[in-house]
């Protein structure tokens, strides 16, 4: 989603995680995705670092430390309990509801942030919203009805992002890349803004 924030054309290579090409390991020995290779040769192979790079292009010299603290809270504490909630059969020492409540206690803090603002830090979508959205989306999908009835502000926040061009434009399916394929050049910023123009006309 962070790529929708900058007017940057990239070459997209969609790969199968069960059949990772050798070129991936040549770029990043970790072999994980996503991997972002800049024209300078610099390789960024962590999702959050890619997002930070995008926001640095958009808002140079912006201090993201307070947002990073919230992201770390979700990545560490919340993700731990989320994994137990999603796969509660593997963790029979406690009930599914126990793990759900642990997650809910953390999410209640974000519910408070959103009581008087559309996004976590104010009026505009920021790094923290995009970074935590995928994990909260995973939590919601375990039991949507329970979540929607329990978290009204977070539900509004989730739906606002879920149905926005920022999210829908990056969720399209692409054919897996193979060596020798023509480059697939994409500018998510242009896609996002084109969709916004279409929505305004409707």
Secondary structure as GFF3:
##gff-version 3
##sequence-region A 1 202
A	DSSP	three_ten_helix	2	5	.	.	.	ID=ss1
A	DSSP	beta_strand	10	11	.	.	.	ID=ss2
A	DSSP	alpha_helix	22	27	.	.	.	ID=ss3
A	DSSP	beta_strand	36	37	.	.	.	ID=ss4
A	DSSP	beta_strand	43	44	.	.	.	ID=ss5
A	DSSP	alpha_helix	47	58	.	.	.	ID=ss6
A	DSSP	alpha_helix	65	73	.	.	.	ID=ss7
A	DSSP	pi_helix	74	78	.	.	.	ID=ss8
A	DSSP	alpha_helix	79	86	.	.	.	ID=ss9
A	DSSP	three_ten_helix	88	90	.	.	.	ID=ss10
A	DSSP	alpha_helix	96	113	.	.	.	ID=ss11
A	DSSP	alpha_helix	127	142	.	.	.	ID=ss12
A	DSSP	alpha_helix	144	150	.	.	.	ID=ss13
A	DSSP	alpha_helix	152	162	.	.	.	ID=ss14
A	DSSP	alpha_helix	165	168	.	.	.	ID=ss15
A	DSSP	beta_strand	185	186	.	.	.	ID=ss16
A	DSSP	alpha_helix	188	201	.	.	.	ID=ss17
###
